[in-house]
Amino acid sequence: MKPSILCADRIFGLFSVIVGILGISECVRLYPIANSPLSGDHVMLGITGGVLIILGLVLIVKPGKRKFTVKFPERATAINMIGAAILLVIYSVLLEKLGFAASTAICGVFLFRLFGGYSWLRCVLAAAITAVMLHLVFVTGLGMAFPHGIFF
């Protein structure tokens, strides 16, 4: 059975090519501020853009022949997914006000509870440990600048 002109693989392939072109154009835009042709912010964008274009063209030219049906998640899974999306919005708001460590700990409690189903005490401990470890790795160890908020 031959796939139709507008099958899912071809549509996604076209989307992939468009995103790849955007990546390559951003790579070209960032190239003048690079230290060398093989190091700098532009390199990963160029590689990723090129790979997206190549794989997108493969999907456009030779789409898969399988038929598939969309299976929506069960109610509990869908509620967890919506809850995680809402938590992401809340996290982005808290990040500016409370800073990285505090907002990560607060939202982490609810994420551990949502997806792990652990007790509240275990969720609080896991979120606190996660926030401290992420802060140590990214802020202290790698020197990345995350929002400080009102705590530190």
N, C-alpha and C positions, 0 to 999 in steps of 0.2 A: 504494500500500500504506500503510495507516494504522498509525502506530507504536503499540505496546502501552502500557498504562497505566504499566508499570514499565520503560520504555526507558532507556537510558543518559543521554540528554539530560535527561529529567525527573528522574532521580535526582540528577544533578549540579546541576540547577536548584534542587532542594529543598535540597541541601547549600549552594549559593551563597546562598540566601535565609537559611538559618540562620546562616551566617557573617556575612552582612550585618547581621542583627539583632543579633548579638553586637557587631559593630563600632559600630553606632548606640548600643547600650546603654553601651558603653565611652565613646563620645563624650559622651553625656549625663552619665556619671559624672565625666568630667574637666572638663566645662564650668565648674563653679564656681571652679576654680583658673586659668582662662584670663584673659589680659590684655584681650581683646576677643572679640567673637563670631567674627571672621574671622582671628584669629591665635592660635596655641597648639597644643598637642599634640592637641587634640580635633578640629581641622578635617580633617586627613587621614583620621582614622578615620571621621568623619561622611560625607565624600565617598565614600570607598571602600565603606563599608557601604551607602550609598544606591545606588551603581552596581551592587554585587553583588546587591542586592535586585531592582533593575529588570531586570538581565540574567538573573537566576535565574527571575524570573517569565516572561520571554520564552521561556526554554527549557522551562518547565513548560507554558505555553499553546500554544506552537508548536514542538514538537520537530522535529529534522531527520528526513527520510524515508530517509536512506541506511542501508544495511546495511554493517557493517564487521566484519572479522575481526581478532582480536588476533594480532599477529606478534611473537613474543618475539625479543630480540636474539640475534645470533650469540654463540657461546661466548666469543670474545675480548672482545667488547663487554660481555657480562654480567660477566666477570671484572674488567674495568676499572671497571665501575659498583660492584661489591661492594668492590673495592679503594679506591675513592674514599670510599665510606661508612665503611669501616674507618679510613681516614685522617682523616675528619672527627671520629670519636670520639677518635682519638689526639691530634688537634689540640686538642680541647676539654680534654683532660687536661694536655697540655703547656702550654697557654695560662696556666694558673694557676701552674705550677711554673717555667717558663722565661721567661714574658712574651710579649708580642705579637710583637716583631721576631724573636726566636730561634725561636719555634715556627712562625711563618709561613715563615721561611727553611727550616727542617727539613722541614716538610710540603710546602712548595713544590717542593723537590728531587724528591720522590717523585711529586707530581702532574705536574710537567713530564715526568718519565720515563714515567709511566703513560700520559698522553694524547698527549705529543709524540713519544715515542720517540727523543729526542735522546741524545747521549752524556752520560755522567755529569758531565763537566766543564762542558758547556754547561748542564746542568740546575742545577748548583751556582751558576754565574754568574747565570743567569736568576732563580733563587730569591732569591739575595742582592740583586740589583738590585730585584726586586719588593718584597721586605721593606723595604728602605731607602726606596724611593719611597712605599710605603704609609705607613710611619712618618712620613716628611716631610709627606705630605699630611694625614693624619688627626690625628696627635699634635702635630706641630710647627705645621702650617699652620692646622688647624681647632680645635686645642686640646682634642681629645677625650681622655678618660681611658681608656686601655687598660691591661691588667695589665702591670706592670713586670717581675715575676719576679726572678730572681737577678742579672741582668746590668745593668739600669739602670732 
